[in-house]
Amino acid sequence: MDFKDYYSVLGVAREASGEEIQKAYRKLARKYHPDVSKEKGAESKFKEVSEAYEVLKDKEKRSKYDQFGAAWKQRGEGGSPPPGFEGFQGFDFGDAGGSGASGFSNFFEMLFGQAAAGRGGQWASWGNEGRGGWARPGANQEVALTLPLEEALAGGVRELALSDGGGGEPRRIKVNLPRGVRPGQRIRIPGKGQPGISGGPPGDLYLRVELLPHRRFRLEGKDLLTTLDVTPWQAALGSNVEIQTLGEPVRVKIPAGTSSGKKIRVKGKGFPSGSAEAGDLYAEVRIVVPEALDDAERELYESLRDRSPVRPRDENEAGG
């Protein structure tokens, strides 16, 4: 079994904190995400980074990985009995309250709880199939699903490659994402978790949504926040300007006398949530000035300075 140094994959020290691991993952996920990266081998690198993060972000998985390396996934599964089983090795099934199915039922109730006892036919395959073991349902699996903001907005069918963490060939499944999924949202996919043991049913898959940082928008609840650059004369005189949304651009009115920091609201152009009404888009005005002035421009600005009654801060008060 090939060993992958997950710490090296994420570029963190073995004693790195959970916050450091998450920060490193987000940086690399943005760099190698197949939808945004043009680098050769980006998809393969993205899968490797995601696999490393899935193990190191989980305290239990990380502890097993640190202890057993490449074989961490096999510890306690398959060839190893579940915790607490050692004390039952000499157990007489007849003493569990009867023989046959009834004995199995009480035995599994003692070992796994009431819910397991009612699933004797699913859990107990002792001797019926000649395997000399029991059937156990597979573990639920939770993975991070990292999406660009536009994909989270649109939803739709997406193919995922799920790693088992042991270096084997990833499983590929297709999921239909709802429109407007949000960061932190968990999507349950029944029967797509870890396979069962000895014929047991598979577990469920949970997709935990994470969003890549966007160069233009920031999501807050259902609302989107962005920055709108305007010139000094547009802010002073008022203007109609075009603003980009997640869909088609729209035109908005900048009132005369607008200052930096004022927010222009565009109703219904925020982020949707399933069939619910979309939030709003808020564009924060930022007044930008020319980096260099020619003589005529300088003269105009000096004339404006001398004529304007606005004195937010007197030049002679600098530092006072």
C-alpha positions in Angstrom: 0.0 0.0 0.0 1.5 3.3 -1.0 2.0 5.8 1.8 0.9 9.4 1.4 2.3 12.0 3.8 -0.9 14.0 4.2 1.0 16.7 6.2 3.4 17.2 3.2 0.4 17.3 0.8 -1.1 20.2 2.7 2.3 21.8 3.5 1.8 21.8 7.3 3.8 20.5 10.2 2.7 17.3 12.0 1.8 19.3 15.1 -0.3 21.8 13.0 -3.6 22.9 14.6 -7.0 22.3 13.1 -7.2 25.9 12.1 -3.8 25.8 10.3 -4.9 22.6 8.5 -8.1 24.2 7.3 -6.4 27.4 6.2 -3.8 25.4 4.2 -6.6 23.3 2.6 -8.6 26.3 1.5 -5.6 27.9 0.0 -4.6 24.8 -2.0 -8.3 24.0 -2.9 -8.6 27.4 -4.5 -5.3 27.0 -6.3 -6.0 23.6 -7.8 -9.8 23.5 -8.1 -10.4 22.1 -11.7 -13.0 24.8 -12.4 -10.6 27.7 -11.7 -7.1 26.3 -12.2 -5.3 26.1 -15.5 -2.3 24.2 -14.1 -1.4 20.8 -15.6 -2.6 18.0 -13.3 -4.7 20.4 -11.2 -7.6 17.9 -10.9 -5.3 15.1 -9.6 -3.7 17.5 -7.1 -7.1 18.8 -6.0 -8.2 15.2 -5.2 -5.0 14.6 -3.3 -5.4 17.7 -1.3 -9.0 16.9 -0.5 -8.1 13.4 0.6 -5.5 14.7 3.0 -7.9 17.2 4.4 -10.6 14.7 5.0 -8.3 12.7 7.2 -6.4 15.4 9.1 -9.5 17.5 9.9 -11.0 14.6 11.8 -9.4 14.1 15.2 -10.1 10.3 15.3 -9.0 9.7 11.7 -5.9 11.9 12.3 -5.0 10.0 15.4 -5.2 6.6 13.6 -3.2 8.0 10.7 -0.5 9.3 13.0 -0.3 5.9 14.7 -0.7 3.4 11.7 0.2 5.5 8.6 -1.1 4.0 5.4 -2.9 1.2 7.2 -4.9 3.5 9.5 -8.2 2.7 7.6 -7.9 -1.0 8.2 -7.5 -0.7 12.0 -10.6 -1.8 13.7 -12.4 -2.9 10.5 -12.4 -6.1 8.5 -9.8 -8.3 10.2 -10.0 -6.6 13.6 -12.9 -7.1 16.0 -14.9 -4.0 17.0 -14.0 -2.4 20.4 -15.3 -4.4 23.3 -15.7 -7.7 21.5 -12.8 -9.4 23.1 -14.8 -9.9 26.3 -17.5 -11.9 24.4 -15.1 -14.4 22.8 -16.3 -17.2 25.1 -20.0 -16.1 25.2 -22.6 -18.8 25.1 -25.3 -17.6 22.7 -27.9 -19.8 24.4 -27.4 -17.8 27.7 -28.3 -14.6 25.9 -32.0 -15.4 26.4 -32.6 -18.3 24.1 -31.1 -20.1 21.1 -31.1 -19.4 17.5 -32.4 -16.0 16.3 -33.6 -15.0 19.8 -30.1 -15.6 21.2 -28.6 -13.6 18.5 -31.1 -10.8 19.1 -30.2 -10.5 22.8 -26.5 -10.8 22.1 -26.5 -7.9 19.6 -28.7 -5.9 21.9 -26.0 -6.2 24.6 -23.2 -5.4 22.2 -24.7 -2.7 20.0 -27.9 -1.6 21.7 -31.7 -2.0 21.2 -31.7 -0.8 17.6 -29.3 -3.5 16.5 -31.3 -6.3 18.2 -34.2 -5.6 15.9 -32.0 -6.1 12.8 -30.9 -9.7 13.6 -31.4 -10.8 10.1 -29.2 -8.0 8.8 -26.5 -8.2 11.4 -26.2 -11.9 12.2 -24.9 -14.1 9.3 -23.3 -16.6 11.6 -23.1 -19.9 9.8 -26.0 -19.1 7.4 -23.5 -18.1 4.7 -20.6 -20.1 6.0 -18.5 -17.0 6.8 -18.2 -17.4 10.5 -18.6 -13.6 11.1 -21.4 -11.1 11.3 -22.8 -8.5 9.0 -22.4 -4.9 10.0 -23.7 -1.7 8.3 -21.1 0.5 6.8 -20.0 3.7 8.4 -21.5 7.0 7.4 -19.1 9.2 5.5 -18.8 12.9 5.5 -16.8 14.8 2.9 -16.2 18.4 2.1 -17.7 19.6 -1.1 -15.9 22.7 -2.2 -17.8 24.8 -4.8 -17.3 28.1 -6.6 -20.1 30.5 -5.7 -21.6 30.3 -9.2 -21.9 26.5 -9.0 -23.5 26.7 -5.5 -26.0 29.2 -7.0 -26.9 27.0 -10.0 -27.0 23.6 -8.4 -27.4 20.6 -10.7 -25.8 17.3 -11.3 -22.1 16.9 -10.2 -19.8 13.9 -10.4 -17.7 13.3 -7.3 -14.7 11.1 -6.7 -14.6 9.7 -3.2 -11.4 8.4 -1.7 -11.3 5.7 0.9 -8.2 7.3 2.4 -6.2 4.2 1.9 -4.8 4.9 -1.5 -7.3 2.8 -3.5 -9.2 3.7 -6.6 -11.7 6.4 -5.8 -15.4 5.7 -6.1 -17.3 7.9 -8.5 -20.9 8.9 -7.8 -23.3 11.5 -9.3 -25.3 13.8 -7.0 -28.0 16.3 -7.9 -27.2 19.4 -5.8 -30.1 21.7 -4.9 -30.0 25.3 -6.2 -28.5 27.8 -3.8 -26.6 25.5 -1.4 -24.9 27.4 1.4 -21.6 27.0 3.3 -22.0 24.6 6.2 -25.1 22.9 4.7 -25.0 19.1 4.9 -26.6 17.1 2.0 -27.4 13.4 2.8 -27.0 10.8 0.0 -28.5 7.5 1.3 -26.5 4.3 0.8 -23.4 6.0 -0.6 -21.2 5.9 2.5 -18.7 3.2 3.4 -19.7 -0.3 2.3 -21.1 -2.8 4.8 -19.1 -5.6 6.4 -20.0 -9.2 5.5 -23.0 -8.3 3.5 -24.3 -5.4 5.7 -25.9 -2.4 4.2 -23.8 0.6 3.2 -23.8 3.8 5.3 -24.9 7.2 4.1 -22.8 9.9 2.6 -23.0 13.5 3.9 -21.7 16.3 1.8 -20.6 19.4 3.8 -20.7 22.4 1.5 -17.8 24.8 1.5 -17.4 27.8 -0.9 -14.3 29.0 -2.5 -13.5 32.7 -2.0 -14.9 34.9 -4.8 -12.9 37.7 -6.3 -16.0 40.0 -6.5 -18.7 38.9 -4.0 -19.0 38.0 -0.4 -22.0 35.9 0.9 -23.7 36.9 4.2 -26.8 34.9 4.8 -28.9 35.4 1.7 -27.3 38.7 0.7 -24.3 39.3 -1.5 -21.9 42.1 -0.8 -19.7 43.7 -3.4 -17.7 46.9 -4.0 -18.8 49.6 -6.6 -16.0 51.9 -7.8 -17.1 55.4 -8.9 -15.3 58.6 -9.8 -15.3 61.7 -7.7 -17.6 63.5 -10.2 -20.0 60.6 -10.4 -20.3 60.6 -6.6 -20.7 64.4 -6.4 -23.0 64.9 -9.4 -24.9 61.6 -9.4 -24.9 59.0 -12.1 -26.4 55.8 -13.5 -23.8 53.1 -13.6 -23.7 49.4 -14.4 -23.1 46.9 -11.7 -22.3 43.2 -12.1 -24.5 40.6 -10.4 -24.2 36.8 -10.3 -26.3 36.9 -13.4 -26.8 39.7 -15.9 -25.4 43.2 -15.1 -28.0 45.8 -14.0 -27.9 49.6 -13.9 -28.3 51.4 -10.6 -28.6 55.1 -9.7 -25.8 56.8 -7.7 -27.5 59.7 -5.9 -25.7 63.1 -6.1 -23.5 63.7 -3.0 -22.8 60.0 -2.4 -19.9 59.4 -0.1 -17.5 56.4 0.2 -19.0 53.6 2.2 -22.6 54.2 1.2 -24.4 51.0 0.2 -26.6 50.7 -2.8 -29.2 48.0 -2.5 -30.3 45.9 -5.5 -33.4 44.0 -4.4 -33.6 40.3 -5.3 -30.1 40.0 -6.8 -28.6 38.2 -3.8 -28.4 34.5 -3.2 -31.5 32.1 -3.5 -32.3 29.3 -1.1 -34.2 26.6 -2.9 -37.6 27.9 -3.8 -37.4 30.8 -1.3 -37.0 34.4 -2.4 -33.5 35.4 -3.1 -31.7 37.9 -0.9 -30.4 41.3 -2.0 -27.2 42.6 -3.4 -25.5 45.4 -1.6 -22.8 47.4 -3.4 -20.6 49.5 -1.2 -19.5 52.7 -2.9 -15.7 53.3 -3.2 -14.6 56.6 -4.7 -11.5 56.2 -6.8 -9.2 59.0 -7.9 -6.7 59.2 -10.8 -3.3 57.8 -9.9 -1.7 60.6 -11.9 -2.9 64.1 -13.0 -2.0 66.1 -16.0 -1.7 69.9 -15.7 -5.3 70.6 -16.7 -6.7 68.0 -14.2 -4.5 69.3 -11.4 -5.8 72.8 -12.1 -9.4 71.6 -11.9 -8.9 69.8 -8.7 -7.1 72.8 -7.1 -9.9 75.0 -8.2 -12.4 72.6 -6.7 -10.4 72.5 -3.4 -10.4 76.3 -3.2 -14.1 76.7 -4.0 -15.6 73.8 -2.1 -17.1 74.5 1.3 -16.6 70.9 2.4 -13.8 70.5 4.9 -14.0 67.0 6.4 -10.5 67.6 8.0 -8.4 70.8 7.8 -5.1 70.2 6.2 -3.4 72.1 9.0 -4.8 69.7 11.6 -2.9 66.7 10.4 -1.7 64.7 13.3 -3.9 66.8 15.7 
